Amino acid sequence: MASTGWTTSGTTSISTTRRTGSYSAQVGSSSPFAGDSSISQTFTAPSGTGHTLSFWYRVVCTDTVTYDWATATLKDNTTNTTTTVLARTCTNNGTWSQKSVTLTGGHSYTLTLIDHDDNWVSPPDPTYALYDDVTVS
């Protein structure tokens, strides 16, 4: 996953744990962290119909979704509406999963990939999410 063109907030890094290629984006920390971390990118969907945004994610969460989670939103900047592409999830099964959403041609979008950690330290239960292979096709 290329790191260019992304805006970061909170704790983010590049990880060698990836689905394909050399790297993925790690959102959140492998140490307990209080609050939200995110990466986001604004782009314009190609003209025409039948375009899809997709990404792969892998969550490392040893807590419950009540306290820690990964989520993703897609804001259509043209219509000023936001869709939750990935509902709050807290898993630790070590597998990559894919999410996809249909785009409207010519619209401007902002994709935000998020991780939330409640900073529980006894015993520590850090939560982070890996995101990879973000594509528009």
C-alpha positions as CSV (number, residue, x, y, z in Angstrom):
1,M,0.0,0.0,0.0
2,A,1.5,3.3,-1.0
3,S,1.7,5.9,1.7
4,T,1.5,8.9,-0.6
5,G,-1.6,11.0,-0.7
6,W,-2.9,9.9,2.7
7,T,-3.6,12.2,5.7
8,T,-2.9,10.7,9.1
9,S,-4.2,11.4,12.6
10,G,-3.3,9.8,15.9
11,T,-0.9,6.8,15.8
12,T,-0.2,5.4,12.3
13,S,2.7,3.6,10.7
14,I,3.7,1.4,7.8
15,S,3.7,-2.3,8.5
16,T,5.4,-5.2,6.8
17,T,2.4,-7.4,7.7
18,R,0.5,-7.2,4.5
19,R,-2.0,-9.0,2.3
20,T,-0.1,-8.3,-0.9
21,G,2.9,-6.2,-1.9
22,S,5.5,-5.1,0.6
23,Y,3.5,-3.0,3.2
24,S,0.2,-2.2,4.7
25,A,-1.0,0.8,6.7
26,Q,-1.2,0.2,10.5
27,V,-3.8,2.4,12.1
28,G,-3.5,2.4,15.9
29,S,-0.6,1.1,18.0
30,S,0.7,-2.2,19.3
31,S,0.8,-0.5,22.7
32,P,-2.3,0.7,24.5
33,F,-3.4,4.1,23.1
34,A,-6.2,6.4,24.2
35,G,-8.5,7.6,21.3
36,D,-8.8,7.4,17.6
37,S,-6.2,7.0,14.9
38,S,-7.0,7.3,11.2
39,I,-5.7,7.6,7.7
40,S,-7.8,9.3,5.0
41,Q,-7.6,10.2,1.3
42,T,-9.8,12.4,-0.9
43,F,-10.3,11.3,-4.5
44,T,-12.6,11.7,-7.4
45,A,-14.4,8.7,-8.9
46,P,-13.9,8.1,-12.6
47,S,-16.7,9.3,-14.9
48,G,-19.4,6.8,-15.9
49,T,-21.0,3.9,-13.9
50,G,-19.9,0.7,-12.4
51,H,-17.0,1.9,-10.3
52,T,-16.2,0.3,-7.0
53,L,-14.0,1.2,-4.1
54,S,-12.6,-1.8,-2.2
55,F,-10.0,-2.4,0.6
56,W,-8.8,-5.2,2.7
57,Y,-8.5,-5.0,6.5
58,R,-7.1,-7.1,9.4
59,V,-8.0,-6.2,12.9
60,V,-5.9,-7.0,16.0
61,C,-8.3,-6.5,18.9
62,T,-8.2,-8.6,22.0
63,D,-11.0,-6.6,23.8
64,T,-14.7,-6.3,22.7
65,V,-16.3,-4.0,20.2
66,T,-17.8,-2.1,23.2
67,Y,-14.4,-0.6,24.0
68,D,-12.1,-1.1,21.0
69,W,-12.8,-1.3,17.3
70,A,-11.9,-0.6,13.6
71,T,-14.3,1.1,11.3
72,A,-14.3,2.9,7.9
73,T,-16.4,5.7,6.5
74,L,-16.8,7.0,3.0
75,K,-18.0,10.6,2.6
76,D,-19.5,11.7,-0.7
77,N,-18.2,15.3,-0.7
78,T,-20.5,16.1,-3.7
79,T,-23.7,15.2,-1.8
80,N,-22.3,15.7,1.7
81,T,-23.4,12.3,2.9
82,T,-21.3,9.7,4.8
83,T,-21.6,6.0,4.6
84,T,-20.2,3.5,7.0
85,V,-18.3,1.0,4.8
86,L,-17.0,-1.1,7.7
87,A,-19.2,-1.2,10.8
88,R,-17.3,-1.2,14.1
89,T,-15.5,-4.5,14.4
90,C,-13.2,-6.1,17.0
91,T,-11.7,-9.4,15.9
92,N,-8.4,-11.2,16.4
93,N,-8.6,-14.1,14.0
94,G,-5.5,-13.2,11.9
95,T,-7.4,-13.1,8.6
96,W,-7.8,-10.4,6.0
97,S,-11.3,-9.4,5.0
98,Q,-12.5,-7.3,2.1
99,K,-15.1,-4.4,2.0
100,S,-16.4,-2.8,-1.2
101,V,-18.8,0.0,-2.0
102,T,-20.2,1.3,-5.3
103,L,-19.2,4.9,-6.3
104,T,-21.1,7.5,-8.3
105,G,-19.0,8.6,-11.3
106,G,-17.4,12.0,-11.1
107,H,-18.2,12.5,-7.4
108,S,-15.5,13.6,-4.9
109,Y,-15.1,11.2,-2.0
110,T,-13.1,11.0,1.3
111,L,-12.3,7.5,2.6
112,T,-11.3,7.4,6.3
113,L,-9.9,4.2,7.8
114,I,-10.1,4.3,11.6
115,D,-9.0,2.5,14.7
116,H,-10.2,3.2,18.3
117,D,-8.4,2.0,21.4
118,D,-9.6,2.7,25.0
119,N,-6.0,2.6,26.5
120,W,-6.7,-0.3,28.8
121,V,-3.4,-1.2,30.4
122,S,-4.0,-3.9,33.0
123,P,-3.6,-6.3,31.3
124,P,-2.7,-4.4,28.2
125,D,-5.1,-5.0,25.2
126,P,-3.8,-2.7,22.4
127,T,-6.0,-2.5,19.3
128,Y,-4.9,-1.7,15.8
129,A,-6.0,-2.3,12.3
130,L,-4.1,-3.1,9.1
131,Y,-5.4,-1.8,5.8
132,D,-4.2,-2.9,2.4
133,D,-5.0,-3.0,-1.3
134,V,-7.2,0.1,-1.4
135,T,-8.4,0.3,-5.0
136,V,-11.0,2.0,-7.3
137,S,-12.0,-0.1,-10.2
